[in-house]
Amino acid sequence: MRRSNPRYEIVFKPSVEDPPVTVHASLTANEATVLFAAELQRLMSGRANGELEIRRKAAPSTKPAVVIRQTVAPPST
């Protein structure tokens, strides 16, 4: 049986100076979307700043393409 590598990564970039952090990986776009939404809510409730992305990896040797990018900022009071 062939093992599948994750095709989508959910990545958080806290700032320009900090390296991006892969917080989740998934095999399907649907799962990546659900994980992205959950992570976005978690980061917002934790009052984080940065950017959250879904990246799609076409092949292990290629650079991932950004599917969606969302700025994360705490709610204004």
DAGIVEN-V8136 format. One record per backbone hydrogen bond with DSSP energy under -1.0 kcal/mol. NH is the residue of the N-H (numbers start at 1). CO is the residue of the C=O. If there is no record, write none. Layout:
# DAGIVEN-V8136
nh=NH co=CO
nh=NH co=CO
This chain:
# DAGIVEN-V8136
nh=7 co=26
nh=8 co=26
nh=9 co=55
nh=10 co=24
nh=11 co=53
nh=12 co=21
nh=13 co=51
nh=21 co=12
nh=23 co=10
nh=24 co=10
nh=26 co=8
nh=32 co=28
nh=33 co=29
nh=34 co=30
nh=35 co=31
nh=36 co=32
nh=37 co=33
nh=38 co=34
nh=39 co=35
nh=40 co=36
nh=41 co=37
nh=42 co=38
nh=43 co=39
nh=44 co=40
nh=45 co=41
nh=46 co=42
nh=47 co=44
nh=48 co=43
nh=50 co=72
nh=51 co=13
nh=52 co=70
nh=53 co=11
nh=54 co=68
nh=55 co=9
nh=56 co=65
nh=57 co=7
nh=62 co=59
nh=65 co=56
nh=67 co=54
nh=68 co=54
nh=70 co=52
nh=72 co=50
